[in-house]
């Protein structure tokens, strides 16, 4: 059975979650357009290295003709979202007439899961994102999403910590806790029964 790798990157107060297309700052979602997210992910993956403009255009806009002005516009959006230059923090460096380099220190975390299960989890995540898009900046969804991240990484202690926070925040999506495939690995743990009791679900 093939395994699919899930990447999470941390830099400064930010956490970039590849599978969920999510950028968090101190636990709160930072809104980005899909292409801006893809551009940031490409820069972070190649952190410390100069990425030529042409290379970035091909990776972020494959099979599509896009002018360099669109690239510059998305870089500007990213700098604003990251607070680049504020309080001495630098993230994206410009190499005049050549390209861009992500210069902040990056910590990469990797988790692996079985292919079919991971595909089901991705579909579930998309459903969660659709249902919770209006509340993406709220603590309710953030606590649960953070729990999802730690569950995927196999860090159960942190997963239960954030699920407990989501319960205290009265996250309505926890009513699916006992059937959501995202949390399948947590169910054998005795703490899961306590969590169901917190949510008010039958054990």
N, C-alpha and C positions, 0 to 999 in steps of 0.2 A: 504493500500500500504506500503510495507516494505521500510525501510530506510537503506542506506548503509553509513557507517561512513568513512570519509577521514581524515587521520592523517598527520600533518605536524609537524616536530620537529626542534627546533632551539637550537644550542649550539655554543658558541663562535661566529665566523664569518660565521658559516655554517647553512644551511637550508636543511633538509632532507624531501623530498616530496614522501610519500609512493606510492600514486596512479600513479605518473609519473615515478617512479624509477629514481629519479633525486636527485643529491647532488649538492648544490650550495655553493660557497664560495664568499661572497661579491657580489652576483648577477651573478657570472660566474660559468658555469658548470664544475664540477670536474669529469673526466672520471674514471669510475669504471667498473669492470667486473660484470655481473649479480650476481654471487655468492658472490662477495665481497660486493655488495650492500645489498644483503639479510643478510649477516653476520652483517654488520653495523646496519641495521634496527633491527635485533634481539638484538644486544647489547644495542642499544639506548632505545628500548622498555623496557628493563630490567635494565635501568641505576641505578647505585647505588647498584646493587645486583650481587653477584658472579654467573656466569653461568658456569656450569661444561662443560668440553670438550665434554663429551658424549651427553649432552643436545644440545649443539651447532651443533654437527654433525648431530643429528637427525632432528633438525629444518631446517638447511640449505641444507642438502643433504638427504632428506627423501627417504627411500626405496633404498638407494644406499650405498654400502660399500666404505668408504673413509678413508684413513689413516690420522692420526693426523698431518702428515707433510703437508697435503693440508690445514688443518685448520691454522697451523702456518704460511704457505705461504700467505694466505689471510689476516691474522692479520697483517703481515709485510707490505702487500700492503696498507692496511687501514692506518696504522701508517704513512707511507710515504705520502699518499694522504692528510691526516689531518695535517701533519707537527707535529706529536706527539713528544713532548719533545723540540720543538723549542720555544725559548723565554719564557721558563717556562710553556708552555701550555701542559697539560696532558689530554689525552682522554681515552686511553685503558690501564688498569692495568693488569699485569700478576700475577696470583696466582700460583706459581710453582707447577707443577704436578697435578693441579686441573682444572684451567680454566682461564676465563678473566672477567673483570668488567669494564663497562663504567663509568668513574669517573667524567666526566665533568657535570656541571649543565645543565639540559635540560628543555626547555620550550615546552610544547605540545599544539598545536592548533588543534581543531576538527571542521569540517564542515560536515553537513549532506545534502543529496539530495535524491530525489525520486529514487527508484531502477531502473526503465526502463530508465529514463533520464540519470542517472549516468552511466549505461551501454553504452548508446550511446556516452556519453562524453569520456568514456575510449577508445572506438573504435576510436573516432576522435583524441584523444591524441596520440594513437599508430600511426595513419596516419601522424600526425604532426611530431612525432619523426622520422619516417622513412624518410620523405621528407627533414627534417632539420638536419639529423645526421651529415652531413659534416660541418654544421654551428653551431653546438651545443655550441661551445666556443665563439661564436660571440654575440655582444650586441643585434643584431636584434632579434634573437630567444629568448634570455633571457628576454627581456622586455615583449614580448608576453606571454611567459610561466609564468612569474611572474603575469601578468594580469589574466591568467587562474586560478592560485592559489587563488588569491584574489576573483575572481568571484565565485569560488567554496565555499569560506568561507563566501560569502555574504557581503564582504567589497567593496561596489561599488565605493567609492571615490578612494581607492587605485587601483582598477581595471581600472578605467578610466584614472588615472594618468599614469599607465604603458602602457595602450593602446595608449595614446597620445605619449608616448616616442617611442613606436614601430612604430607609424606612422611617427614620425620625423626621425627615423632610416631607414625608407623606407623598412620595413619588407614586402616582397612580399606576404606572407601568409595572410595578412590582406584583400586581395581581396575576401576572403571567409567569411569576417566578418558578412555579412548580412544573411548568411545561416548556419553558423557553430553553432551547438546546444550548444556548450560550452558557448556562449554568449547570449543565449536566454533570460536569466533573466535581461540582461542589456538593451534590445531593447525598453522597454516602457519609459526609462529615456530620457529626452530631450537632454542630453549630447551625446546620441548615434547618433543622427542626425548630430551633429557637427563633430563627429568622422568619420562618413561616408563621409562628405564633405572633411575632411582632407585626407582621403584615395582616394577620387575621385570616390566614388560609388554613384549611384542614391539613393535617400531617399525614 
